[in-house]
């Protein structure tokens, strides 16, 4: 069964990143992982200075050396990657991961099932108004024209979160428009230094996985019905794809399944 991995806030170059990288390699060997989706904040704490910045090696190539020989990372830009125009351009032009633009999409056949991945730029405080509109038109058209069995939206900033993040008002409107297409099956985000599974009626399931190398020291108290799961442990998310089901599994760095759920479609 071929699957994918997702994680954000992963490029710290610290011990936590090494621990999660070992988890990812373990999951690759056990489950035949097809690729990794990087959810932004690729190089912590402040992006890169230029295309030859040594942090590309210390914060990405070295921790994932063995994994990168086998599979690719499809990344998006997080807020720390936006520290400067040079950082943005350098990350987009970096050839060890796939990041062709600040927003893009790709289609993969996973277990012979077509899956469309729509990767958006959620850094709305830093994007020009005309670029926001361009992205909106593109994303809506991509979803409406998609003939894939599953459509998954990838963003750095979450639509909803039970942590420190409040969704930018314009980003909230954008997510609402995407949801109104009735074609989004799952939204995957990071930004928060924790993991969450959120389900709100009449909206897609949402997951946050921002513990690829760092974590919050304070726990989220689970007092909301919409918050189905939360964890501060280092780890990542794995998604199994079949025709009628997405099986989403949260792992911690001890290689333990700490939460899972299914999204069914018949």
N, C-alpha and C positions, 0 to 999 in steps of 0.2 A: 504494500500500500504506500504510494508516494504521497508525501505531505510537504508542508512549508513551515518555516519558522518566522516569527515576528518579534522584534524587540527595539526599544528606543533608549536614548540617553546612554549609549553604549561605549563611546570613544573616550574613556577617561585615562587609559594607559595604566590603571591601577590594578591591584589584586582582584578586586571585584569583577573586573572585565575578564580576567584570566579564568576565574571560577565559572562564569557564565559561558565563556568560550569552550571550556571543557564539557559543560552540559550540552552545548550545541553539537559538539563532535560526537558525543555519546548518542544523542537523538538521531544524528545523521546516520550513524552506523546501524542503529536499531530499526529506523523507520524509513530509510531511503528518502531523505529530505531532498526536494527538488531545487529549492532556492531559499534565500533569506530576504525578508522585507525589513529594511532599516527605517525606523520611524522618526528619524531626525535627531538633532544634537549628536551628529556623527563624530565630531572632534571637540571634546570638552577641554577646558571650560569656555574657550573663546574662539572657536573655529580655527582657521589657519591664516597665516600671513601672506603666503604666496604658493605657487604650484610646487615649489621644492621644499616646502616646510617639512621638517623632520618628523612632525607629529603624524603625518600620513603613515610613516613607518611604525613609530612607537605606539600610536593609538589605534592603528587599524591592521596593518600588514603583519606585524609581529604577533599580536594576540590571536589572530585568526589564520596563522600561516598554513596549518594543515588543512583547515576547512576551505580556504581559498583555492587550494589545489583541486577541489572537487566541485564546488558550487559557487554561484554568484550572489552578490548583495544587490538588491534594487532599493535605492535610498531616496529619501526626501530631505528637504532642508528644515532644520529646527531653528529656534530663535537664536541659539548661540552660533549657529553656522552663518547667520545673517549679520555678524558683527561688523563686516565691512564688505564693500563691493568686491574687493580682491578675494576675500574668503569665499563668497558666493561663486565667483567665476572659477576659482581654483578647484572647488569641490565639484562643480559641474563638469570641468574638463579633466578631472582625475580619472585615470583609466583602469583602476583596480576595482572600481564598483560601477554600477550603472546608475547614472543620474544625468540624463540628457538635457533636462530643462527644469525650471522650478516647479512645473506641473507637467504630467505626462500620463500615458496609460499603456498597458500592454495586456495581451491576451495569451493565456497558457492553457494547454490541454493537460489536466492533471487527472491521472487515472482515466484518460480518454474523455474527460468531462471539460467543456470549455468554461473557463473562468476569466472574467474581465476585471482587471485591477485599475482603478482610477485613483491616481496619486495626486493630491491637490496640495497647493501651497497655502497653509493656514496662517501664515505670518501677516495677518491683515493690517497690523499697525505699521508695517514697513513696505507694503505694496502700494504702488500708485493706483489711483482710482480707475484709470482706463485699463490697467492690467488686471484689476479685480473683475471688471466687466468682461474682458476677454476670456479669463479663466472660467467665469460663470457660464458664458455661452458655450464654450468648449465642453465643459463638464456635463451640462444638461444635455447637449446634443449627443455626447458619447454614451450617456446612459440610455437615452431614448432610442438610439439606434442600435444598442447592443442586442445581439442575439445569443449571448452566452447564457448558460444555465444559471450561473451565479455571478453577481456583480458586487464587488467589495471595494469600498472607499477607504483610502489610506490618507491620514492626516497627522501632522505633528500635534496640533492642539486638539483636544477632545471637544465634542459638541456639548456633552454633559460630563461632569466630574464631581465626585464627592471628596474634594480635596481643596487645594489652594487656588485652582484655576477657575476663573469665570470667563465664559465664552465671549469674545468680542461681539458687540451687537451686530455688526455687519456680517461677521462670520456666522452668527446664529441664523440670520436671514438666509445666507447661502446654504447652510445645512438644511434648513427648512425647505428650500426650493428643491434640493436634491432628493429629500425624503418624499416630496410631493409627486415625484415621478413614479413612485411605487415600485421602483426597480432596484433599490439598494437592499441587499440582504444582510450586510454586516459593515460596521464602521470600526476601523482599527486605528488607535492613536497612542501617543505617549505623553510627553511633556511632564506629567506628574512622575515623581520618583517612587512609584508603587504600581501594583496591578489591580485592576478593577474589572468586574463584569456588571454592566448596567443594562437593565431592560425596562423601557417605558412603553406602555401600550400605544399602538399606532406609530411606533418608531422602530427602526432596526435595532437588533442587539448591538451593543457597543462594548468594546473592550479597550482597556488601557494597559499597556505593558511598557513601563518606563524604567525598568530596573535591570538594564543590560550591563551596568557596571557600578551604579551608585543607588542608594536607597534612602528614603526618609527614616529618621530615627523615631518619629512619633506615629503611632497607629491611627488609622481612620476607624472611628467607632461606627459599627454597622447598625444604624438606627432608621434607615430608609428602606422601604419595601422595594424601591427600584434598584438598590444596590444589592446584587445577588452574591457578590463575593469581593473581598479585598484582601490584599496581602502586601507587606512591606519587604518580603524576602526577595533577594536577588533571583533572577530567572528570566524566562521567556515564555512565549506562547507557541504552541504547535497546532496546526489546522489540518485535519484529514478531510479529503474531498471525495464524496460519492455523488451519484446522480440525485439522490433524494435527501442528502444530509451533509451538513458541515458539522464536524465534530471538533470542538474547540477545547484544548487542554492547556491549562496553566501548569508550568513546572517551576520548581525552585532549584537553586544551585546544588542541592543535595540529590538531584535527579528524581525527585518525588513528584507525582501527580497530585497537586494540591487543590485543583478544581477543574471540572469539565462540564460541558453542556452541549446540547445538540440544537441546530437550526434545521428544521425539517421543511421540505418542499415536495409536494405531490402533484 
